[in-house]
Amino acid sequence: MFRSGSNSSEGNPHLLKKKKKTPGNRLDIGWKVGIDFNGNARKVKSNYCSKMVSGRILRFKHHIAKIREDFMPCASVSEKIKKLMLKIVA
């Protein structure tokens, strides 16, 4: 039965989860310092060093915060942004 004014994703956790991964959803703070490459959220390009990081936005935030050893840390990011990302991922 149709209820007026109800959200179709209301009460269905699968639809809510799917919405989180939509390409237009850029609520994460990491998207303020990086952009997706060719509309692919699995490849993020840094606004600071232009390095391409594969593996979604969390891995990219590790690149900005300079805390991962399996890829090069961002050499051009400011100390202020680095500390912000460090607080977020820690």
VMD Tcl script that builds the backbone (N, CA, C; Angstrom):
set m [mol new atoms 270]
animate dup $m
set s [atomselect $m all]
$s set {name element resname resid chain x y z} {
  {N N MET 1 A 0.833 -1.174 0.000}
  {CA C MET 1 A 0.000 0.000 0.000}
  {C C MET 1 A 0.882 1.243 0.000}
  {N N PHE 2 A 0.552 2.205 -0.798}
  {CA C PHE 2 A 1.321 3.430 -0.926}
  {C C PHE 2 A 0.926 4.405 0.164}
  {N N ARG 3 A 1.920 4.935 0.876}
  {CA C ARG 3 A 1.674 5.966 1.887}
  {C C ARG 3 A 2.215 7.276 1.348}
  {N N SER 4 A 1.392 8.282 1.355}
  {CA C SER 4 A 1.844 9.571 0.838}
  {C C SER 4 A 2.876 10.180 1.775}
  {N N GLY 5 A 3.891 10.809 1.185}
  {CA C GLY 5 A 4.911 11.479 1.966}
  {C C GLY 5 A 5.983 10.556 2.525}
  {N N SER 6 A 5.949 9.283 2.193}
  {CA C SER 6 A 6.960 8.377 2.728}
  {C C SER 6 A 8.118 8.256 1.749}
  {N N ASN 7 A 9.275 8.006 2.279}
  {CA C ASN 7 A 10.476 7.821 1.482}
  {C C ASN 7 A 10.562 6.353 1.097}
  {N N SER 8 A 10.838 6.050 -0.162}
  {CA C SER 8 A 10.872 4.663 -0.614}
  {C C SER 8 A 12.011 3.877 0.021}
  {N N SER 9 A 13.085 4.549 0.473}
  {CA C SER 9 A 14.193 3.849 1.110}
  {C C SER 9 A 13.977 3.691 2.616}
  {N N GLU 10 A 12.927 4.288 3.138}
  {CA C GLU 10 A 12.633 4.235 4.565}
  {C C GLU 10 A 12.332 2.801 4.980}
  {N N GLY 11 A 13.016 2.323 5.985}
  {CA C GLY 11 A 12.760 0.989 6.504}
  {C C GLY 11 A 13.467 -0.109 5.726}
  {N N ASN 12 A 14.164 0.221 4.661}
  {CA C ASN 12 A 14.873 -0.783 3.890}
  {C C ASN 12 A 16.367 -0.456 3.932}
  {N N PRO 13 A 17.136 -1.162 4.780}
  {CA C PRO 13 A 18.548 -0.840 4.942}
  {C C PRO 13 A 19.371 -1.055 3.677}
  {N N HIS 14 A 18.940 -1.944 2.776}
  {CA C HIS 14 A 19.681 -2.193 1.546}
  {C C HIS 14 A 19.656 -0.970 0.636}
  {N N LEU 15 A 18.528 -0.284 0.574}
  {CA C LEU 15 A 18.436 0.906 -0.258}
  {C C LEU 15 A 19.242 2.052 0.336}
  {N N LEU 16 A 19.266 2.160 1.652}
  {CA C LEU 16 A 20.056 3.208 2.298}
  {C C LEU 16 A 21.546 2.971 2.063}
  {N N LYS 17 A 21.967 1.726 2.144}
  {CA C LYS 17 A 23.360 1.388 1.937}
  {C C LYS 17 A 23.778 1.692 0.498}
  {N N LYS 18 A 22.917 1.383 -0.457}
  {CA C LYS 18 A 23.224 1.621 -1.854}
  {C C LYS 18 A 23.379 3.113 -2.132}
  {N N LYS 19 A 22.555 3.930 -1.524}
  {CA C LYS 19 A 22.620 5.373 -1.731}
  {C C LYS 19 A 23.970 5.925 -1.297}
  {N N LYS 20 A 24.561 5.341 -0.281}
  {CA C LYS 20 A 25.829 5.802 0.252}
  {C C LYS 20 A 26.948 5.720 -0.783}
  {N N LYS 21 A 26.846 4.772 -1.718}
  {CA C LYS 21 A 27.908 4.549 -2.692}
  {C C LYS 21 A 27.646 5.233 -4.032}
  {N N THR 22 A 26.622 6.027 -4.139}
  {CA C THR 22 A 26.326 6.667 -5.408}
  {C C THR 22 A 27.410 7.672 -5.777}
  {N N PRO 23 A 27.715 7.813 -7.065}
  {CA C PRO 23 A 28.780 8.711 -7.488}
  {C C PRO 23 A 28.563 10.165 -7.080}
  {N N GLY 24 A 27.333 10.604 -6.955}
  {CA C GLY 24 A 27.059 11.984 -6.596}
  {C C GLY 24 A 27.194 12.284 -5.118}
  {N N ASN 25 A 27.360 11.262 -4.295}
  {CA C ASN 25 A 27.446 11.454 -2.850}
  {C C ASN 25 A 28.882 11.790 -2.469}
  {N N ARG 26 A 29.154 13.055 -2.257}
  {CA C ARG 26 A 30.502 13.502 -1.935}
  {C C ARG 26 A 30.510 14.251 -0.605}
  {N N LEU 27 A 29.955 13.614 0.428}
  {CA C LEU 27 A 29.883 14.236 1.741}
  {C C LEU 27 A 31.161 14.069 2.544}
  {N N ASP 28 A 31.995 13.111 2.198}
  {CA C ASP 28 A 33.227 12.852 2.916}
  {C C ASP 28 A 34.197 14.020 2.745}
  {N N ILE 29 A 34.869 14.398 3.811}
  {CA C ILE 29 A 35.807 15.530 3.790}
  {C C ILE 29 A 36.958 15.302 2.820}
  {N N GLY 30 A 37.292 14.073 2.547}
  {CA C GLY 30 A 38.375 13.767 1.615}
  {C C GLY 30 A 38.130 14.298 0.221}
  {N N TRP 31 A 36.860 14.440 -0.163}
  {CA C TRP 31 A 36.542 14.946 -1.502}
  {C C TRP 31 A 36.813 16.446 -1.620}
  {N N LYS 32 A 37.101 17.115 -0.530}
  {CA C LYS 32 A 37.438 18.536 -0.607}
  {C C LYS 32 A 38.894 18.744 -1.024}
  {N N VAL 33 A 39.724 17.715 -0.892}
  {CA C VAL 33 A 41.135 17.822 -1.254}
  {C C VAL 33 A 41.527 16.878 -2.387}
  {N N GLY 34 A 40.562 16.149 -2.912}
  {CA C GLY 34 A 40.821 15.242 -4.024}
  {C C GLY 34 A 39.613 15.138 -4.923}
  {N N ILE 35 A 39.831 14.678 -6.149}
  {CA C ILE 35 A 38.738 14.495 -7.104}
  {C C ILE 35 A 38.776 13.081 -7.643}
  {N N ASP 36 A 37.608 12.571 -8.020}
  {CA C ASP 36 A 37.574 11.244 -8.611}
  {C C ASP 36 A 38.089 11.318 -10.047}
  {N N PHE 37 A 38.711 10.260 -10.489}
  {CA C PHE 37 A 39.290 10.203 -11.822}
  {C C PHE 37 A 38.299 9.556 -12.768}
  {N N ASN 38 A 37.859 10.303 -13.762}
  {CA C ASN 38 A 36.903 9.825 -14.769}
  {C C ASN 38 A 35.626 9.271 -14.160}
  {N N GLY 39 A 35.158 9.870 -13.080}
  {CA C GLY 39 A 33.919 9.431 -12.446}
  {C C GLY 39 A 34.043 8.136 -11.674}
  {N N ASN 40 A 35.262 7.656 -11.467}
  {CA C ASN 40 A 35.508 6.406 -10.760}
  {C C ASN 40 A 35.967 6.733 -9.338}
  {N N ALA 41 A 35.113 6.460 -8.350}
  {CA C ALA 41 A 35.423 6.782 -6.954}
  {C C ALA 41 A 36.533 5.900 -6.388}
  {N N ARG 42 A 36.943 4.883 -7.121}
  {CA C ARG 42 A 38.041 4.021 -6.664}
  {C C ARG 42 A 39.408 4.595 -7.001}
  {N N LYS 43 A 39.427 5.652 -7.789}
  {CA C LYS 43 A 40.682 6.329 -8.126}
  {C C LYS 43 A 40.510 7.804 -7.809}
  {N N VAL 44 A 41.316 8.287 -6.878}
  {CA C VAL 44 A 41.204 9.669 -6.417}
  {C C VAL 44 A 42.508 10.399 -6.730}
  {N N LYS 45 A 42.383 11.573 -7.314}
  {CA C LYS 45 A 43.541 12.384 -7.669}
  {C C LYS 45 A 43.668 13.533 -6.673}
  {N N SER 46 A 44.854 13.709 -6.128}
  {CA C SER 46 A 45.114 14.750 -5.134}
  {C C SER 46 A 45.108 16.127 -5.773}
  {N N ASN 47 A 44.494 17.077 -5.104}
  {CA C ASN 47 A 44.529 18.472 -5.552}
  {C C ASN 47 A 45.878 19.115 -5.231}
  {N N TYR 48 A 46.673 18.481 -4.395}
  {CA C TYR 48 A 47.947 19.048 -3.971}
  {C C TYR 48 A 49.115 18.553 -4.815}
  {N N CYS 49 A 49.256 17.252 -4.962}
  {CA C CYS 49 A 50.425 16.708 -5.656}
  {C C CYS 49 A 50.076 16.068 -6.995}
  {N N SER 50 A 48.803 16.022 -7.346}
  {CA C SER 50 A 48.307 15.418 -8.593}
  {C C SER 50 A 48.563 13.918 -8.673}
  {N N LYS 51 A 48.901 13.281 -7.554}
  {CA C LYS 51 A 49.104 11.837 -7.534}
  {C C LYS 51 A 47.759 11.127 -7.555}
  {N N MET 52 A 47.693 10.011 -8.284}
  {CA C MET 52 A 46.497 9.192 -8.360}
  {C C MET 52 A 46.606 8.084 -7.310}
  {N N VAL 53 A 45.593 7.967 -6.456}
  {CA C VAL 53 A 45.564 6.937 -5.424}
  {C C VAL 53 A 44.400 6.005 -5.718}
  {N N SER 54 A 44.694 4.710 -5.868}
  {CA C SER 54 A 43.649 3.716 -6.095}
  {C C SER 54 A 43.208 3.139 -4.761}
  {N N GLY 55 A 41.927 2.855 -4.622}
  {CA C GLY 55 A 41.451 2.210 -3.412}
  {C C GLY 55 A 40.472 3.021 -2.598}
  {N N ARG 56 A 39.751 3.900 -3.209}
  {CA C ARG 56 A 38.700 4.692 -2.565}
  {C C ARG 56 A 39.230 5.822 -1.690}
  {N N ILE 57 A 38.291 6.562 -1.121}
  {CA C ILE 57 A 38.600 7.816 -0.424}
  {C C ILE 57 A 39.360 7.602 0.897}
  {N N LEU 58 A 39.129 6.494 1.598}
  {CA C LEU 58 A 39.842 6.262 2.862}
  {C C LEU 58 A 41.332 6.108 2.620}
  {N N ARG 59 A 41.709 5.365 1.619}
  {CA C ARG 59 A 43.125 5.193 1.296}
  {C C ARG 59 A 43.729 6.536 0.874}
  {N N PHE 60 A 42.949 7.322 0.154}
  {CA C PHE 60 A 43.402 8.650 -0.247}
  {C C PHE 60 A 43.655 9.537 0.976}
  {N N LYS 61 A 42.784 9.458 1.970}
  {CA C LYS 61 A 42.978 10.254 3.185}
  {C C LYS 61 A 44.245 9.821 3.911}
  {N N HIS 62 A 44.595 8.546 3.835}
  {CA C HIS 62 A 45.864 8.080 4.397}
  {C C HIS 62 A 47.036 8.697 3.637}
  {N N HIS 63 A 46.890 8.844 2.332}
  {CA C HIS 63 A 47.924 9.490 1.516}
  {C C HIS 63 A 48.121 10.940 1.969}
  {N N ILE 64 A 47.029 11.651 2.172}
  {CA C ILE 64 A 47.090 13.052 2.594}
  {C C ILE 64 A 47.671 13.172 4.015}
  {N N ALA 65 A 47.270 12.254 4.902}
  {CA C ALA 65 A 47.743 12.296 6.291}
  {C C ALA 65 A 49.173 11.770 6.447}
  {N N LYS 66 A 49.707 11.174 5.401}
  {CA C LYS 66 A 51.077 10.630 5.388}
  {C C LYS 66 A 51.281 9.531 6.416}
  {N N ILE 67 A 50.319 8.590 6.511}
  {CA C ILE 67 A 50.450 7.542 7.528}
  {C C ILE 67 A 50.557 6.128 6.969}
  {N N ARG 68 A 50.536 5.956 5.667}
  {CA C ARG 68 A 50.655 4.610 5.105}
  {C C ARG 68 A 52.032 4.428 4.485}
  {N N GLU 69 A 52.539 3.218 4.556}
  {CA C GLU 69 A 53.859 2.938 3.999}
  {C C GLU 69 A 53.799 2.248 2.647}
  {N N ASP 70 A 52.626 1.781 2.241}
  {CA C ASP 70 A 52.543 1.028 0.988}
  {C C ASP 70 A 52.368 1.922 -0.243}
  {N N PHE 71 A 52.378 3.216 -0.068}
  {CA C PHE 71 A 52.378 4.152 -1.192}
  {C C PHE 71 A 52.983 5.470 -0.737}
  {N N MET 72 A 53.357 6.294 -1.694}
  {CA C MET 72 A 54.025 7.562 -1.389}
  {C C MET 72 A 53.082 8.531 -0.682}
  {N N PRO 73 A 53.523 9.125 0.416}
  {CA C PRO 73 A 52.708 10.152 1.074}
  {C C PRO 73 A 52.709 11.434 0.245}
  {N N CYS 74 A 51.729 12.256 0.445}
  {CA C CYS 74 A 51.606 13.511 -0.288}
  {C C CYS 74 A 52.723 14.461 0.146}
  {N N ALA 75 A 53.495 14.929 -0.810}
  {CA C ALA 75 A 54.621 15.804 -0.510}
  {C C ALA 75 A 54.228 17.277 -0.479}
  {N N SER 76 A 53.092 17.623 -1.069}
  {CA C SER 76 A 52.730 19.025 -1.236}
  {C C SER 76 A 51.630 19.520 -0.307}
  {N N VAL 77 A 51.060 18.655 0.489}
  {CA C VAL 77 A 49.940 19.046 1.342}
  {C C VAL 77 A 50.430 19.911 2.501}
  {N N SER 78 A 49.607 20.863 2.903}
  {CA C SER 78 A 49.976 21.737 4.024}
  {C C SER 78 A 49.883 20.964 5.345}
  {N N GLU 79 A 50.591 21.456 6.321}
  {CA C GLU 79 A 50.600 20.815 7.644}
  {C C GLU 79 A 49.198 20.835 8.267}
  {N N LYS 80 A 48.455 21.897 8.033}
  {CA C LYS 80 A 47.102 22.027 8.580}
  {C C LYS 80 A 46.172 20.933 8.033}
  {N N ILE 81 A 46.202 20.718 6.726}
  {CA C ILE 81 A 45.353 19.690 6.102}
  {C C ILE 81 A 45.826 18.308 6.517}
  {N N LYS 82 A 47.129 18.101 6.591}
  {CA C LYS 82 A 47.670 16.811 7.030}
  {C C LYS 82 A 47.160 16.461 8.430}
  {N N LYS 83 A 47.209 17.417 9.351}
  {CA C LYS 83 A 46.746 17.174 10.723}
  {C C LYS 83 A 45.241 16.909 10.775}
  {N N LEU 84 A 44.482 17.607 9.934}
  {CA C LEU 84 A 43.032 17.385 9.867}
  {C C LEU 84 A 42.730 15.952 9.424}
  {N N MET 85 A 43.385 15.507 8.361}
  {CA C MET 85 A 43.170 14.136 7.861}
  {C C MET 85 A 43.640 13.108 8.874}
  {N N LEU 86 A 44.718 13.383 9.563}
  {CA C LEU 86 A 45.223 12.477 10.584}
  {C C LEU 86 A 44.208 12.274 11.693}
  {N N LYS 87 A 43.554 13.365 12.122}
  {CA C LYS 87 A 42.503 13.264 13.150}
  {C C LYS 87 A 41.326 12.426 12.652}
  {N N ILE 88 A 40.992 12.571 11.390}
  {CA C ILE 88 A 39.830 11.870 10.825}
  {C C ILE 88 A 40.087 10.370 10.705}
  {N N VAL 89 A 41.265 9.975 10.217}
  {CA C VAL 89 A 41.516 8.556 9.974}
  {C C VAL 89 A 42.015 7.816 11.202}
  {N N ALA 90 A 42.495 8.543 12.205}
  {CA C ALA 90 A 43.027 7.879 13.407}
  {C C ALA 90 A 41.932 7.419 14.330}
}
mol reanalyze $m
mol bondsrecalc $m
mol representation Tube
mol addrep $m
